[in-house]
């Protein structure tokens, strides 16, 4: 089962006209269903304009991501009590019910009566008395009938995709794909790991001068941390709201970066003053890490000027040098470099815990389209590598078509490159037998990722 949330209960004056944390979460979830933007983008925008306490901001975030992750299971349970056509119910009403039920099932410090009361009150304001009564009846019935999870033995024995999808809250096509590729036991472990709240990981910037001050600040604020084994200068935090408020963060002594993405820079193992091109740079964690290691200006290329502006802001905070260029990685041209990084656009099936709405947005037909894009970017990237230089290919997906199969295709098409074993550069625990970096959340407690290092010999 998913890890329990412990976000504090929101207390707000009855006279306030501003939306409560729960109401705002419902509105954000509804916007995520109706708009093209991802949940993270909508959440960031709405929270930036909301006058909320730190506790309320944490509650909105926990509700929005938690409800989105568990939407499949919540809908199954609500649908059993709705006694009408739940599928055609207004999206906001669905999210009022989902949010209340999520609090009842998964949030330890929020009493059921409080969740039900606010849900009914919100339904009354938005939809009138009839739907408010329906909302109350559904939630009261759910309160009297606790959800009974399917026994693991039954899941293993029957491999009934629809039951797995219901219990674990995933689309059936994705669980079926994992079952075919990974077997029942690993599929269950993987699905459960993606239903957990992902860790927050800090990477220290210029660790030789900043490690002591960063860790002292964490200790002073009673934020518990532990080093990530095998990934230098990274620390896992138990939980911390308001990372941006840390003095160390504001002064550029640390940055938030998942440990899996830190492995790319270690796999690249750049030498001081290497020339570096990052062809798909935004949001920029890898480009910034490499700029620190080479102590030179990294050429950061991305299709989105907006994302590049945000990347440049991060570079200024960390006091690192980037040269940002808005261009299509498939046809960008410049002088060859010592190191070219392709952190490719991908299906994102390795970050489903962090991107809580991606499991519902992604479709199986997306993958072949992404594979074609990855091949086009790599074809251009190969031309931008000096003889004797390296090409790094990485993704945040678990799809073999985008990972091992792309690497095999690249080597077939580009005889001047050879694969360099990942275990020569990063800890063996993050490497597979084929010479690639491969991380999985249930094994490594970090995002799912893939990376390969190619040397251009001539």
N, C-alpha and C positions, 0 to 999 in steps of 0.2 A: 504494500500500500504506500501511497505517497507520504512523504514526511509532513508532519503536522506544521501548520503555520501558527505563529504565535504573535501576529501583529496585534497591537493594542486596540482596545475598543475605542472608537471615536466618540468624544463627548462634545456636543455643540449646543449652543443656546437655541432654545425653541424659537426665539424671535428672529434668528438669522435667516435671511432670505437666500443666502448662498447655498448651493446644493451640498448635501452631506457627502461624506466620502463614499458611502454605498451608492447613493444616487449618481454621483459622478462616474463611478466604476461602471454602472449600468449604461450610462450614456456613451462612455468610451467604447465599451464592447459593442454597442449597437452601431456606432460609427464605423468600427472596424469591419462589420459585416456589410455595410452599405457602400463604403468608400474603397478606392483602389489602394490607399495607403495601408502600410502594415500597422499592427497594433502598437509597436514601439514608437512609431512616428506620431501616431495620434495621442498616445499617452504622454509623450514628451511635450507636445504642443499644448494639450489641455492643462497639464500640471504647471506649465510655465505661466499660465494666465490665471491660475486658481490661488486664492489666498488661503492656503492650508498649512496647518502645523506639520512638523516633521512626522509625527505619529499618523496623521491623516494621509499624508502623501504615501507613507509606507503601506497603509491599509488599502488605498486605491490601487497601488501597484500590485500588492499581493492578491487582491480580488480580481483584477483584470487578467493577470497572467494565470492565476489558479483556475478561474472559471474557463478561460480559453483552453487550457490544457485538458481539463476534465469535462469539456462540453459534451462529448459523446456519451459518457456515462451519466452525466446529469440529465441530458435529454431523454435517455432511456428510462430513467427513474421517474422524471416528471411526466413523460408521456403515459406511463402506466397509471397515473392518478388524475390525468387532465379531463378525461371523459368527454372531450370534444376533439376537434381536429387540431392537435397541437402543432403540426407542421405548418399550418396556415395562420397561426397566431401572430400578432404583431411582434416584430423583432424586439422592441423594447420590453414588452411583457415577458417574452421568453427570458430576456436577460435579468429582469427583476426576479423571476423564479429561479433561474440558475444561480444568481448571486446569493440569494437567501439560502438555497439548498447547499451550496458550496460551504457557506459559513457553518451550517448545521452539521455537515459531514466532516469537514476538514480543518476548521479553525477552532483551536482549543479554548481560546479566551473570549469567544463571543457566544453568549447564551442563545439558545434556539428561539426563546420568546422575543428577544431583541431583533434577531434577524427577520422573524416572521412579521412582527409589528411594523418595522420600517418598510418591508416589502409591500404589505397590504396598504399602508398609508400612501406609498408612492403610486401603487396601482390605482388607488382611488383618485388621486389628483390627476393622473394622466389619462385614465380610461373610464372613470365613473364607478358607481357602486356595484354594478353587476360583476364586472371583471375583478374588482377588489374582493368580492365574496368568493369568486372562483379561485383567486390567488390564495386566499386564506384556507379554503377547503383543500387545495392541492398540498400546501405546505403542512397543514395539520395532519393530513393523512400520511405524508412522508415522515413526519415526526413520530407517528404511531407505528410505522412500518420500516424499521431500519433496513438499509440495504445490506444484503448478504452477498459478499464477494464469492466468486466461483472458486472452489478448492483448486489448488495448484495441480494436484494429481489428476483432476478432471481436465484441466487445461492441457496438460501434457498428453494424456491418453487420447482425447478426442480430437484435438487440433481443429475444433470447430471455429472457423474464422470469424463468423458473425458474433459468437459468444466472446471470443478474445477481444474483438473490436469493442463490444459493449462494456466489458469489464475493465479493459485497459485504456479505453478512450482514444482510439486511433481509427483512421479509415481502414476498411478491410483490405484494400489493395496493398497498403503499406505493410501490414502485418503478414499478409500472404507472401509478399516479396521477401521479407526477412526470414520467414519460415523456410522458404525454398533455398535461400542462400546460407542460412546460419543454423538451422535446426531449432527445435522447440525451446530448449533450455536457454540458449543464448538470446533468442528472440524475447523471451519473457524477461530476462535480466536487462536487456537493452531497453525494452519498453518501460519497465519500472524505473530505470535510471533517468530516462527522459521526462518522467512525471515528477521527479524531484525538483526542488528549487536549486538551480545551479549555484556553484560556489562563486564567490567573489575573489578574484586573484589580483594581487598587486605585483607589478614588476618594478623593481628599483631602477632608477635612472642614475647613471654614474655611481654605481654602488660603492666604489672605493671611498667616496666622500660623503655619501648620503645614508648608508645603511644604519648607522648608529642613531641618527636623528629621526629617521622614519620610524624605526622600531620603538624608540623612546616615546614618540608621540602616541603610537598605538597603545602602548602600555599605560601611559598617563590617562588616556581616554577609556581604559579597560576594554579595549577591543582585542579579543584573543586572536592569535595567528599561529600558523605553523609553516615552515618552509616546504615547498613542493619538492619532494625527493626526485633527483635526476634532472631538475630544471633550475639552473643557477639563478639566484637573485629574484626568485618569485616566492610569494607568500600567500597562502590561503587564509582568508578571514572567515571567522565563524559567521558573522553577519555584521553589516555596517551600513546604516542609512546615511546618506549625505556624504559620500566619499569626497565630492568636490569641495566640501567645507574644510577638509583636512588642510592644515598649513603646509604639510609636505606635498600634497597634491597641487595646491595653488602655487607653490614655489618651484614646481617642476622636478621634485625629487623622486616622484613615483608616478605611475600611471596604471589604469585598470586595463589588464590584458590577460586573456585566458592563457593558461600554461601551454595549451596545444599550439597556439600561434607563436609563442616564444620559441618553440622547437624549430620553426622554419629558419630563424636567424642562426641558430646553433648548427643546423644542418648546412646552411650556406657557408658557415665558418669563414667569413670574409677577412681579408688581410687589411691592415691599416692602409688607408688612402686608395683602396680599390674604387673603381668607378662602378656605380650601381644604377640600374634602371628597374623600377618597379612598375610594370605595365598595367596593373589593375590595382592601383594603390589604395583608394579609399576603402574603409574608413581610416587606414593608415598605421595600424599597430606595427606591422612588419616593416614598413618603410622607415618609421621612426626608430625602431630597434636597430636596423641596419645603419642608419645615419649615425647613431651613437657609436657603433662598433668600428665603422671605417673612418669616423671623424672627418667626413667630407660631405659635400652637398649631394644628396640622393635625388635623382630625377624621378619624380612621382607623377605617373601618367594615369589619368582616369577620364571617363567619358563625361562625368558630371561636374560642371564648374562649382555647383553648390557644395558638393561633398569635398571638393578640393579646397574650398575656402575654409571649411571646418577643419580639414587636415592641417592647413597652414596655421590656424589658431592653436591647434595642439602642438605643432612644432615650435611656435613662439613660446608657449607655456613651458615646454621642456628645454628650450634654448638649443634646438637642433636645426640643422640646415636642410631645407628641401627646396627643390626647384619644381614647382607644380606646373603641369601642362595638361590642358583639356584636349584629349584626342582619343580616337578609337584605337584600341590596342591591336586591332587586326591590320592596320595599315600605318601605324606610327613609324616614323623613320628618323634615325639619328646615327651618330658615330657608334660603332660597336663598343660594348662595355665589358669589364671583367666579370660582372655578375648581372644576370637578368632574372628577375623574379616574376613569375606568373601565378598570382593567387587568383585562380580562375573563377569567373562567375559559375555557380554550380547550383545543384538542387537543394543544398543546405540540410541534407538529411542527417548531418552530424551535430546540428545545433538546435534540435527540436525542443530541448529543455529551455534554451535561452530565447528562441523565437517561437513563442507558444502558439501562434496562429498558423505557423508554416505547415503543420501537419494537415490542416484543413484546406489550405490554399494550393499546396503542391498537387499536381496530377501526374500520373505515370507517363503521359505523352510529353511532358516537359523535358524529360531526361534526354531523349534522342536529339531534341533541338539544342539543348545545352552542350551535348557532346560535339555537335557540329561547330558551335561557337568556340569551344575549347580547342579544337583542332586548328581552326583558323588563327586563333591568337598564338598558339604554339608555333605554327608555321612561320609567322612573322617574327616571333621572339627568337627563333633559331638564327635568323639573319642578323640579329642585334648583339650576338655573343662573339667576343674576340676568340680567335684560336688560342686554346689554352684556358679559356674562360669557362664559367659555369652557368648552367640554366637550372633554376629551381622552379618546380611545378608543385603547387599545393591546392588543396580544396578543403572545404568543411562539410564533406558529404561522405556517406558510407557506400555509395553506389559503385560497384566494380566497373561499370561502363565508363564512369567519369574518373576513375582512379587507375587501377592496374591495367585496364584495357587501353586507356589513353596512353599510359607509359609505354606499353608494348607497341602500340601503333606508332608513337613518336620515334622509337628506336628503329623500327622497320623503315620509316620514311626518311630518316636522317642518319645515314651511316657514319657521319663524322662524329657523332655523339656516342658516349657509352655511359651506362649507369654506374654511379659510384655508391657502394653499399652504405646505407644510412648509419649502420652500427659503427662505422669508422669516425662518426662525428657526434652522435648523440647516444644517450644511454640505451643499452640493448633492450630494456623493457618496453621501449616505445617503438621497436622495429620488428618487422615481420621477417620471415625466412627468405623473402624475395628481394630484400634490400631496400624496402620502403619504410618510411615512418607511417605508422597507423595507430591512432589512439581511439579508445572507446570509453564512453563515460562509465560503464559498469566495471571496467577493469582499471582505468587510470584516474578516475575522478576528475576528468576534464572533458572538454568537447570532443566529439568525434572528428577526426581529421586524417588527411593523407598528405604525404610529401615525398617527392623524388628529386634526387640531385643528379644532373647529367653534366659530364665533362666534354667540351668540344676539343677534339684532338687534331683536326685538320680537315 
